[in-house]
Every structure is written in C-alpha cells, then in structure tokens.
Amino acid sequence: MKRRLSLLIAAALLSGCSSLSGSFSANDRAPSELILAEPLQVNYQTEIMLMRYSQLILDAKDDRVRQARYFYERGLLADSMGLRSLAHADFQRALTLQPDFVPAYNFIGLYMTQTEQFDEAYDAYDSISQLDPENNYVLLNRGIALYYGERYTLAIDDLVSAYDDAPNDPFRTLWLYYPEFQVNAEDALKSIKVRYSQHIDNNWSWNIVSLYTQSIDEAELLNKLLDGLDKNDPNYNKILAHRLTEAYFYLGKYKLLMNDKTAAASYFKLALSNNVYEFIEHGYARLELGRLAAAEK
C-alpha cells in the first residue's frame, strides 16, 4: 500500500503455523521452502533523476511555483530511495515556497505520524482538509495518525468515512479494524467479518483481511503468497516484494493483537527487508519496532 534479515531470522519466523493466540513452531517449514524476494534496489536512472532535479531547482530560482514543484518531485524520488530526511526537507521547502501545495502536506503528515509527532501530523492533515475539502484520501491518513495517537473514537470517525468512500479497499478495512479493536474487540471482529463478506474483487490483499476474520490461519496466508504470480513476468520480483511488505506488516499487527510481541517484531523486520520504502507499511513497521523496543526498556 502506498508506501535485510538473515535467512536464520526469516526461517525462525516462517518455520511454522500458529493458532489464533499461539506462537510460532520451529519445525514445520524448512529454509528451502521460504518465500523471499530480492530486496528492491535503487536503479541508476533514479539516481540520475535525483541529480537532475537538483539542477532544475537551481534553474527555477526565480519561479517559486515551479521551484516548489521540483522540490516536491525530488522529495518523491528521495522517499522512494529511503532518503527520508532529504525527502522531508524537500517537502518542507515546497511548502515554504507554495503554502497551499496540498500533496506536500500529505507526506509531512505521514512523516510526523511515523515519528510520533502527532500534533504536527494532525496540523498537516487539517491543512489538506481546509485547502482541498473534496480530498477524501486525507481521512485515511489522518485516521491512521489518530489511531497511533490513541485517539480511537476520532480515528474511527475518519476511518469509517474513508472506508465508505472506498469499501472495496482491503487496507481501509484493516486500518478501521485497529481502533475498533481498541474500543471493543468483539464488535470489531463482527464488523470486519461483515465488511469482508461485502468485498467484490479478487485483490490478493483480501487474503490478509480473511486472516483477521479467522477464515484462514497464518500458515494458509503464507501459503497463498505466490498465488496469481508468474515467475516469467519481468515485474515478478517487484510485485512479490510489494506483496511481502504488506503481508508481513499486517501479520505483525495481527500478532500484536494476540500479544505475541516476539513474532510481531519478526514480522515487522521482514516487512522492512524488501526495501519498499514508498509503502506506508514500511514506515509504520519502523514505528512499531520502535514502540516494541521502547516497551522493553
């Protein structure tokens, strides 16, 4: 969703199946059976484009609107390369030059949420709502920020609206479940089962929702990771890396709800391992790992 572990760690994680509340078994899956993607690498053309935008920014110094656009576009490239400090700085520069530049506020909100600076995240998303009242996507991201800020009722309000705007999006279904679970776990399970029953496409990610409805278990989800993929497709590795990033992140969230923090941490590390920097799951996996580490101190 937009946005390097050793084999031993991966093996420990994927080695078996678990019940809803259990922990991993180390005996069921051999290392040769692991499903792994080659971590995505920054290509030469992207590096060249990053340098090219630096020159375009200098050339546009007398045109604030054009320069703001170039800062934003360089920020997008930096974000896709995992250079988040540079990306954050570029988005801030774009807003300094053009304060009504809505797309830049979205990234500021994401970065502020991922670093748990929630007031700044809310301000960024509120700016989008004021500048672009028809922008419904902001409801999803602001709802996620409110969820991580433990403002669950407000999060549910935003995420219900985001879900209603796109009920066939499995990720909106998942993010709505999390604050609902915090308010009432039993009701949350009933609600996600209803929403799952109403989906109308074959998006692979609905398999993740199926796990949360208890229709399948972890082992079944892991066994579905290659469903529909063609190894002869030139984009096979990229598609698999995307799928693994999403699957492992939401498995980590699932294990957290089961209070299995060790398994959750392993899944979050696996979510990071494919270098899919532009997926929000990558950034939030770091947030989750930071919280787990802080809880151990």
C-alpha positions as CSV (number, residue, x, y, z in Angstrom):
1,M,0.0,0.0,0.0
2,K,1.3,3.5,-0.9
3,R,4.5,3.3,0.7
4,R,17.7,-7.3,5.4
5,L,17.2,-10.0,7.5
6,S,19.3,-13.1,7.6
7,L,17.8,-16.4,6.4
8,L,18.0,-17.6,10.0
9,I,15.7,-14.9,11.2
10,A,13.3,-15.5,8.3
11,A,13.4,-19.2,8.9
12,A,12.5,-18.7,12.6
13,L,9.6,-16.6,11.6
14,L,8.2,-18.6,8.7
15,S,9.0,-22.0,10.1
16,G,5.6,-22.9,11.1
17,C,1.9,-22.1,11.7
18,S,0.2,-20.9,14.8
19,S,-3.2,-20.8,16.3
20,L,-5.0,-17.5,16.8
21,S,-3.4,-17.0,20.1
22,G,-0.3,-19.2,19.9
23,S,3.3,-18.7,18.9
24,F,5.4,-20.0,16.1
25,S,6.5,-23.6,15.8
26,A,10.1,-24.1,14.6
27,N,9.5,-27.5,13.0
28,D,7.2,-27.1,10.0
29,R,8.9,-25.1,7.3
30,A,12.4,-25.7,6.0
31,P,14.6,-22.8,4.9
32,S,14.4,-24.2,1.3
33,E,10.7,-23.5,1.4
34,L,10.9,-19.9,2.4
35,I,9.3,-17.4,0.1
36,L,11.7,-14.4,-0.3
37,A,12.0,-11.6,-2.8
38,E,15.3,-10.0,-3.7
39,P,15.3,-6.6,-1.9
40,L,14.5,-3.8,-4.3
41,Q,17.5,-1.7,-5.3
42,V,17.7,1.9,-6.4
43,N,18.3,2.0,-10.1
44,Y,20.8,4.1,-11.9
45,Q,18.1,6.2,-13.7
46,T,16.6,7.2,-10.3
47,E,19.9,8.5,-9.0
48,I,20.4,10.4,-12.2
49,M,16.9,11.9,-11.9
50,L,17.7,13.0,-8.3
51,M,20.7,14.9,-9.5
52,R,18.7,16.3,-12.4
53,Y,16.1,17.8,-10.1
54,S,18.8,19.5,-8.1
55,Q,19.8,21.3,-11.2
56,L,16.2,22.1,-12.1
57,I,15.7,23.6,-8.7
58,L,18.6,26.0,-9.2
59,D,17.4,26.9,-12.7
60,A,13.9,27.8,-11.3
61,K,15.1,30.1,-8.5
62,D,13.1,33.0,-10.0
63,D,9.8,31.0,-10.3
64,R,8.5,30.0,-6.8
65,V,5.7,27.8,-8.1
66,R,7.9,25.8,-10.5
67,Q,10.7,25.5,-7.9
68,A,8.1,24.2,-5.3
69,R,7.1,21.5,-7.8
70,Y,10.7,20.5,-8.4
71,F,11.3,20.3,-4.7
72,Y,8.2,18.1,-4.3
73,E,9.2,15.8,-7.2
74,R,12.7,15.5,-5.9
75,G,11.2,14.6,-2.5
76,L,9.2,11.8,-4.1
77,L,12.3,10.4,-5.6
78,A,14.2,10.7,-2.3
79,D,11.3,9.0,-0.5
80,S,11.3,6.1,-2.9
81,M,15.1,5.6,-2.2
82,G,14.6,5.6,1.6
83,L,16.2,9.1,2.0
84,R,13.5,10.3,4.3
85,S,15.4,13.2,5.8
86,L,16.1,14.6,2.4
87,A,12.5,14.0,1.3
88,H,11.1,15.6,4.4
89,A,13.3,18.7,3.9
90,D,12.2,18.9,0.3
91,F,8.5,18.7,1.1
92,Q,9.0,21.4,3.7
93,R,10.8,23.6,1.1
94,A,8.0,23.1,-1.3
95,L,5.5,24.4,1.3
96,T,7.7,27.3,2.2
97,L,7.6,28.4,-1.5
98,Q,4.0,27.4,-2.0
99,P,2.0,27.2,1.2
100,D,-1.1,25.8,-0.5
101,F,0.7,22.8,-2.0
102,V,-1.6,20.1,-0.8
103,P,0.4,16.9,-1.9
104,A,3.4,18.0,0.2
105,Y,1.2,18.3,3.4
106,N,0.3,14.6,2.9
107,F,3.9,13.5,3.2
108,I,4.6,15.8,6.1
109,G,1.7,14.2,7.9
110,L,3.0,10.7,7.2
111,Y,6.5,11.5,8.4
112,M,5.2,13.2,11.5
113,T,3.0,10.2,12.3
114,Q,5.8,7.8,11.8
115,T,8.0,9.8,14.2
116,E,5.1,10.1,16.7
117,Q,4.9,13.9,16.4
118,F,1.1,13.7,16.3
119,D,0.1,17.3,16.8
120,E,2.2,18.2,13.7
121,A,0.7,15.3,11.8
122,Y,-2.9,16.5,12.6
123,D,-2.0,20.0,11.6
124,A,-0.7,18.8,8.2
125,Y,-3.9,16.8,7.6
126,D,-6.1,19.6,8.8
127,S,-4.4,21.9,6.3
128,I,-5.3,19.5,3.5
129,S,-8.9,19.4,4.6
130,Q,-9.1,23.2,4.6
131,L,-7.3,23.6,1.3
132,D,-9.0,20.7,-0.5
133,P,-12.3,19.8,1.2
134,E,-13.1,17.2,-1.5
135,N,-9.9,15.3,-0.7
136,N,-11.2,12.1,0.9
137,Y,-7.9,10.3,1.0
138,V,-6.8,12.5,3.8
139,L,-9.4,10.8,6.0
140,L,-7.4,7.5,5.8
141,N,-4.1,9.0,6.7
142,R,-5.4,11.3,9.4
143,G,-7.4,8.3,10.8
144,I,-4.2,6.3,11.0
145,A,-2.4,9.2,12.8
146,L,-5.3,9.5,15.3
147,Y,-5.1,5.7,15.8
148,Y,-1.4,5.8,16.6
149,G,-2.0,8.9,18.8
150,E,-4.5,6.7,20.8
151,R,-7.5,8.9,19.9
152,Y,-9.5,5.9,18.9
153,T,-13.0,7.4,18.7
154,L,-11.8,10.2,16.4
155,A,-9.8,7.7,14.4
156,I,-12.9,5.5,13.9
157,D,-14.9,8.6,12.6
158,D,-12.2,9.3,10.0
159,L,-11.6,5.7,9.0
160,V,-15.3,4.9,8.7
161,S,-15.6,7.8,6.3
162,A,-12.5,6.6,4.4
163,Y,-13.9,3.1,4.2
164,D,-17.3,4.3,3.0
165,D,-15.5,6.2,0.2
166,A,-13.8,3.0,-1.0
167,P,-15.4,-0.1,0.6
168,N,-13.6,-2.4,-1.7
169,D,-10.2,-1.4,-0.5
170,P,-8.8,-4.1,1.8
171,F,-6.4,-1.8,3.5
172,R,-9.1,0.7,4.6
173,T,-10.9,-2.3,6.1
174,L,-7.8,-3.3,8.0
175,W,-7.0,0.2,9.4
176,L,-10.5,0.7,10.5
177,Y,-10.4,-2.6,12.4
178,Y,-7.5,-1.5,14.6
179,P,-9.1,1.4,16.5
180,E,-12.4,-0.5,16.6
181,F,-10.5,-3.4,18.3
182,Q,-9.2,-1.0,20.9
183,V,-12.7,0.2,21.7
184,N,-14.4,-3.2,21.6
185,A,-12.6,-6.3,20.2
186,E,-15.8,-8.4,19.9
187,D,-17.7,-5.8,18.0
188,A,-14.6,-5.1,15.8
189,L,-14.5,-8.8,14.8
190,K,-18.2,-8.8,13.9
191,S,-17.7,-5.6,11.8
192,I,-14.7,-6.8,9.9
193,K,-16.5,-10.0,9.0
194,V,-19.4,-8.1,7.6
195,R,-17.1,-5.8,5.6
196,Y,-15.1,-8.8,4.3
197,S,-18.3,-10.5,3.2
198,Q,-19.1,-7.5,1.0
199,H,-15.9,-7.3,-1.0
200,I,-16.4,-7.8,-4.7
201,D,-13.0,-8.3,-6.3
202,N,-10.1,-10.7,-6.2
203,N,-7.4,-8.4,-4.9
204,W,-4.9,-10.7,-3.2
205,S,-4.7,-8.5,-0.1
206,W,-8.2,-9.6,0.8
207,N,-6.4,-12.8,2.0
208,I,-4.9,-10.7,4.8
209,V,-8.4,-9.5,5.8
210,S,-9.5,-13.1,5.7
211,L,-6.9,-13.9,8.4
212,Y,-8.3,-11.2,10.6
213,T,-11.8,-12.6,10.2
214,Q,-10.4,-16.0,11.3
215,S,-11.4,-17.6,8.0
216,I,-7.8,-18.7,7.4
217,D,-4.8,-19.0,9.7
218,E,-1.3,-17.7,9.3
219,A,0.0,-20.9,7.6
220,E,-2.7,-20.6,5.0
221,L,-2.0,-17.0,4.3
222,L,1.8,-17.7,3.9
223,N,1.0,-20.5,1.5
224,K,-1.0,-18.1,-0.6
225,L,1.8,-15.6,-1.1
226,L,2.6,-16.8,-4.6
227,D,-1.0,-17.1,-5.8
228,G,-1.5,-15.5,-9.1
229,L,2.1,-14.6,-9.7
230,D,4.0,-15.5,-12.9
231,K,7.7,-16.1,-12.4
232,N,8.2,-15.3,-16.1
233,D,6.8,-11.8,-15.6
234,P,9.6,-9.3,-15.7
235,N,8.0,-7.5,-12.8
236,Y,7.7,-10.7,-10.7
237,N,10.2,-9.8,-8.1
238,K,8.9,-6.3,-7.6
239,I,5.3,-7.5,-7.3
240,L,6.4,-10.1,-4.8
241,A,8.4,-7.6,-2.8
242,H,5.3,-5.4,-2.6
243,R,3.1,-8.3,-1.6
244,L,5.5,-9.5,1.1
245,T,5.9,-6.0,2.6
246,E,2.2,-5.7,3.0
247,A,1.6,-9.2,4.2
248,Y,4.4,-9.2,6.8
249,F,3.4,-5.8,8.2
250,Y,-0.3,-6.8,8.7
251,L,0.8,-10.1,10.1
252,G,2.9,-8.1,12.6
253,K,-0.1,-6.1,13.6
254,Y,-2.1,-9.3,13.9
255,K,0.4,-10.8,16.2
256,L,0.4,-7.7,18.3
257,L,-3.3,-8.0,18.8
258,M,-2.6,-11.6,20.0
259,N,0.1,-10.1,22.4
260,D,2.8,-12.1,20.7
261,K,5.4,-9.4,20.6
262,T,8.3,-11.6,19.6
263,A,6.6,-12.8,16.5
264,A,5.2,-9.3,15.8
265,A,8.7,-7.8,15.8
266,S,10.0,-10.5,13.4
267,Y,7.2,-9.8,11.0
268,F,7.9,-6.0,11.1
269,K,11.5,-6.7,10.4
270,L,10.5,-8.8,7.4
271,A,8.3,-6.0,6.2
272,L,11.3,-3.8,6.1
273,S,13.5,-6.3,4.4
274,N,12.3,-5.7,0.8
275,N,13.2,-2.0,0.7
276,V,9.7,-1.0,-0.5
277,Y,10.3,2.5,1.0
278,E,7.3,4.2,-0.7
279,F,4.7,1.9,1.0
280,I,3.3,3.3,4.2
281,E,3.7,-0.2,5.7
282,H,7.5,0.3,5.6
283,G,7.4,3.5,7.6
284,Y,4.9,2.2,10.1
285,A,6.9,-1.0,10.6
286,R,9.7,1.1,11.9
287,L,7.3,2.9,14.2
288,E,6.0,-0.4,15.5
289,L,9.5,-1.7,16.1
290,G,10.5,1.5,17.9
291,R,7.5,1.1,20.2
292,L,8.3,-2.5,20.9
293,A,11.9,-1.6,21.7
294,A,10.8,1.2,24.0
295,A,8.4,-1.1,25.9
296,E,11.3,-3.4,26.7
297,K,13.3,-0.7,28.4
